């Protein structure tokens, strides 16, 4: 039974709220930069949230609206309801729902909502007959906190890639994070210590692209909250420690059509269909512009340097990991996919996945042909050999990446004028502030030398 205009799914949420004694709801959304925001309301407001939405002041959110047009409306997606795992030990539980943002003046979806941008990309795919699946691999560091609870860059372990305790002292933290994620219906595939000290990875199962983007935001929130319970600080900063590997968010993508994997072709040398080759070619074509969105901080480019397993060369391969795109081995046809290795976990997942999809679909629409794969280690190529292979390089800093975004009409327009212009404005300001700052490295090197 449902009441009024409440759907069956919404009613199921209302029933669960009552059954599990949920007192408060966090209605979540993200700003343009990917920061998770929330409006907390008493759980008794849940039905009103479904029928009328919850109003909030959008002018206080990064890149949303101007002060004179500030009223915005949150409409929760009942499919995203979950109990927050770090509140379950308290007397009452807190629930979470991810929201779409609407313009109160027009009643239409707000063009500055990153979730809407991804939905637009999925609508384009749907019009072409495709469903999009995605699977990210967000890496993170766990650092100790000081006596005042502030983050340090000291790690509590000496572990390396796939190490076990006692070297991997954070395995208990990872275990509790996994329990928390599973309580929110994540399907965890694997977890392990990464290459660098204090670095970790927890892989969750692929899903449709919208659910995946929702999951990335949830993942980052859960990791931080549960790490804090262990007096640890979790960071998704791409390169918190110099001269070691940074944190990436390799993203696997595939298209399905009529229930079949549109990327698979048993007769192709690489088991990739013409659709997959064109999709791959589209991402390579638009890679510089994608970089601004997928690697959106000054610090991102400290990771994108040769020698630390992060890709900087615009090429693809079915074997080595020095190329921008890798075609992972697939045991079954449904698993055929491409892996973009440049994104990092500081990105807005909605915008990043959206521009990847638009780039790939553009490749399909233009019938682009992918170049031959590069099976040698590109890190060992000199400039002459890279020119011989026709291999270009990703932008080397945030400023160059933003330039590439403004010059790429397809990717810029895919974001919509509102988000594109606000994003460019924010990132140009960030890069200019970085350029005029004086770092400790410069003081140590030059202050007493000159």
N, C-alpha and C positions, 0 to 999 in steps of 0.2 A: 504493500500500500504506500502511496505517496500523497503528500499534501500540497494543495495549491499548484504552483508551477514548479515544484521540486521534482527533479528526475529521480529515477530509481538509484542511480549512482550517488547522487547527492543525499538521498534518504539513507543509503547505507552508511555514508559518512556520519550523518546526524545520529544514527543508531549506535555507531561505534564510539562517538564522542560521549554519549550517555553511558554506554556499557563500561567504558574504561575510565570513567570519572575524569574526563579532560576538563580542566578549568579555563585554560587560555589557549588561543590559537595564534600562531605567528603566520601572517599572510606575507609571503615572500615574493620579491621581484628583484631584478638587477638593474643597476644604472648602466650607462653606456660603457663605462670602464670595466664592468663585470663584477663590481662589488655587490654582494648580496645585502639587500635592505629588507626590513620587515616592519609591518604595522601589527602590533599586538592588540588583540581584542578578546573580551570574555567569550568563552565558548558558547554562551547563550546567543551570541550574535551570528552564529554560523548560518542559520537559515536566512537571515537578512543579507548576509554576505552573498549567498547563492542567488537570491531573488533580486536584490537591489544593488549589490556591490558595496564596497567600503570606500569612502572618499578620503583623500589625503592631499597634502600640499606638495604638488610636484615641483615647485620652484626651489625647494631645498635639496633636490636630487641632482647630482652631477649630470649636466647635459640634457635635462628634461625640458623645462619650459621657463619662460620669463615670469617675473613676479605678477604681471597683470593678467596672466592666463594660467594661474597656478593650480586650480582645482582639477584633480585627476581621480579616476575611479578604478579600484582593484576588483577584478572578478576572479575568484579562486577556481582552479581546475580541480574538481573532486578526485580525479584519477591520481593526484599527487599527494593525497592525504597520508600522513604518517605520524606516529608518535615519536617525539624526540627522545632518543635513547638515554641521553645524559640527565633527563628529568624523571626517569622511571623510579629512581630510588627515593624520591621525595614523596610527600603525602599525596600530591596530586600530579597528574600528567599534563604535559603540554603537547599540543598537536601542531602540525605544519602543513600548509598548502601553498603551492606555487601559483602565482596569479598572472593573469594578463592585464595590461593597463589600457584603460579606455579614456578617450577625450570626453569630458562632461559636456562640452558645448555642442559637439557634433554627434555624440553617441557612438562614434566609430572607433575602431582600435587605434591606439596612439602610435603614430609613425616613429616615435622615439623609443619605443619598447623593443629591446633586443630580441625578446622571445617572438615578437611579431615579425621581425626581420627573418628569423629562421623559418617561421611558418610560411612566409612569402616564398622562400627558396623551395620549401617542400611542396607548395602549391605549383610552382613551375615544374618541378619534377613530376608531380602527379599529372599535369597537363600533357607531359611527354610520355606518360604511361609507366612511370617508375616510382617505386618506394625506395627510400634511402635508409640504410643501416649504417651505424657508426659505432666504433669502440675506441675510446681514448685510453692512454696509459699515463696518468698523471703521477709524476715522481715528486717527492718532497723530502725535506730535511727535518730531523728532530734535534733540537738544541736544548741545552740546559738553561734554566732560568737563574738569574742571580738572586741574592737575598731579598730584593725588593720586588721580585716577580717579573723583572724585565728580561727580554730575550738576550741571550748571548750567542756567540757562534762556537761555543764549546760543545762537543758531542760527548755522549755518555758511553760510546762504544768504539772499538777499533776494528769493526767488521768491514768486510769487503763483499764483493759480489757473491750472493747466495751463501754467505757465511752463516753459521749457527751459533747459538749461545755456547760458551760465555763471551765470545767476541762480539756477537750481536746482542747487546744488552737491552735493546729496544724491542725484542721479540714479544714481550708481554704487552707493550703498548700497541703493537701491531695487532696482536690477538684481540685486545679489547676494542680496537677500532673496527676490526672485522665483525665482531659480535654486534656492535652498534649498527654497522651498515646492514648486516643481515636482518636485524630487527626492523629495518626500514625497507625490506624486500629487495635488497641488492643480491645478485647472484655473483658471489666472489669466485673467481677462477683460480687465483694464485696470489701469494704475497711473498716477498723476499727482500733481503738487504740488497741495495744497489752497489755500484762500484765504489763510490766515495764514502768516507767515514760519515756516519749519521744520515745517510741517504737511503730512502726506502721506496718501494713500489708495491701497490696493491691493485691487481687487475680485476675489473668486474666485467661481466658478460656483455657482449654487444647487444644493441637494441635499436629500435627506430631512432632516427636522428634527434627528434624532439625530446624523447625520454632520456636519451644519452646526454644531451646538453643540460637538462634538468638535473641529471645524476651527478654531473661534474660539480655543479654548484653545491649540491647536497654533500658530496664527497668532501669537498674542501671544508665545509662547515663542521662536519662530523669529525674529521681528522684533527682540526684545531681544538675543538671542544674536548675531545677525549684525551688528547695529548696534554691539555692543560690540567686535567684531573690527575695526571702523573707528574705534574710540575715540569712539564716539557713544553717547549714552544715549537709548533709545527709551522714551517714556512714553505710556501710555493714560489718564493723568489727564485728566478731562474739560476742565478749564480751568486750565492751568498759567500762563498769562500773562493779566493783566487787560486789559480793553478791546479784545480781539480775539476772533475766533471760537474757540469751543472744539471739542473732538473729539466727534463723535457716532458712533452705530452704527445708522444707519437699517436697519430690518429688513423685508424683503419676505416676504410670506406668501401661500401659496395652498393650496387643498385639491384633491385629485384623487379621482375616484370612477370605478371601472371603467375606469381608464386615460385618462379624460377630465378636463379641467380643470373642476372644479365651480364655479369662479368666473366662467366665461365665458358670456355670453349675447349673441348677435349682435343681438338685437332690442332690447336695452336701450340707452338713450341713452348710457350710460357703458360699455357692453359688460360689465356686471356682472350676474350672476345674482341671484335672490332669496337664494340661499345666501350669496353674497358680501355682499350688503347687510346681511343679518342678522348675519353674522360681524363685519363692520365696526361695526355698531351695538353688538355685544357689547363690542368693545374700547373704544369710546367710553364705554359705560356703566361699565366697570370701570377706566377710565384713571387715576383718582387712586390706586387701590390698586396698579395695575401700576407706577406711577411709583416706588414705594418699592423695587421689585425691579429695575427697569430703570435707575434713577438712584439708586444706593444709597449715595452718599457725600455728605458736607457740600458738597464741591466741585462735585458734579453740578449744584447749584442756582445756581452762578455762571454756568453755561452756559445754563440754562433761564431766560433773560431776554429780553424783546423787543429786537430790533435787531441780533442777531448770528446770524440764520438758524436759530436753534433754536426749535422750536414750544413754545408755552406755552398755546395756546388749544385747547379740546376741540371740534374740528370736523373735517370732511373736505373735500377738494377734488379735482377732476380737473385743476386747472390750477396753482394757486399753491402755494408751499412754506411759507406761513405757518401752514397748518393742521396739526393733529396727524397726520392720516392723509392720504396722497396716493394717488390712483389713477394709477399711471404709464401712459403710452401703451404699448400692446402691439401688436407687429407681427403676431403670430400668436395664435390662441386659447389655445395652451398657455402663453403668457406673461402672461395676465391675472392680476393680483395686486393686493394692497394693500400699502402701505408705511407702517409706523409709524416716525415720524421722531424720537421723543423719546428712545429708549434711548441710553446712552453706553457706551463700551467698558470702563468699570470694573465693569460688572455681571457677575454669574455667568450665563454664556450658557445653561446648562441651566435655571436657575430663570426667567430672563427669557423665554425662548422658551416654556417650559411655561405660564406665566401668560397669555401672549398667546394661546396655543392654547385654554386653558380659558375665557378671556373670550370668544373668538370662538365656541367651541362652545356656550357658555351663551346667546349671542345667537341661535344657530340653534335651540337647543332651546326657547327662549322665543318664537321667531318675532318677534324685535325688528325694528322698522322703522328704517332709518337716516334721519336728518334730511336735508334738502336740502343739497347741497354749497354751500360758500361760495367763490365765485369771485373775490371782491375780496380785496385785501391786508388781512388782519385786523390787522396791526401798525398800520395807519392808522386803525382804528376807535377812537372814544372809548368810555368806559364805557357811555354811553347806547345807542350803536349796537350794542355787544356784547350788551346786555340785550335789545334789539329782536330780534336774531338768536337769542337764547337760548344764547349761547356762554359756557360756563364756563371757568375757568382751572385749569391743573394746580396741585398743591400748590407753594407757593413756597419750601419748605425741607424738609429731611429729617424734621424732627419732624412736620410736617403730613402728609407722605407716609406715615409710619409709622402715624399716627392713621387715615388713610384705609384702610390695609391691615388694621388691626385691626377696622375697622367694616364691611369688605366680606367677608361670610361666605363667598362663593363662592371668592374668590381666596385668602383665608386658609386655607380647608379644602383647596384645591387643592395647597398646599405641604405639607400634613400637619402635624399638631400639633408634631411634633419640630422640623422646620426652621422653621416659622412662629414658634414661641415663641423659639427660639434666635436667629433673625434679628432679631426685634423687640427682644429683650434687648440684642443687640450694637449695634444701630443707635440705640436710645435712649441707651445709654451714650456712643456716639460724639457724638451731638447735644448731650448735656448737657456733655461735655468741651469742645465747641466754644463753647457759650454762656458758659462761665465763663472762657474764655481771653481774653487781651488781645492784640490783633493789632498789628503794626507800624503799620498804617494809623491805628489809634486813638491810638497814642503820637505819631505825627507830627502828628496833627490837634489833639490836646487837651492834651498834656503841658505845653507852654509857653503855652497859651492861657488855661487856667483855673488 
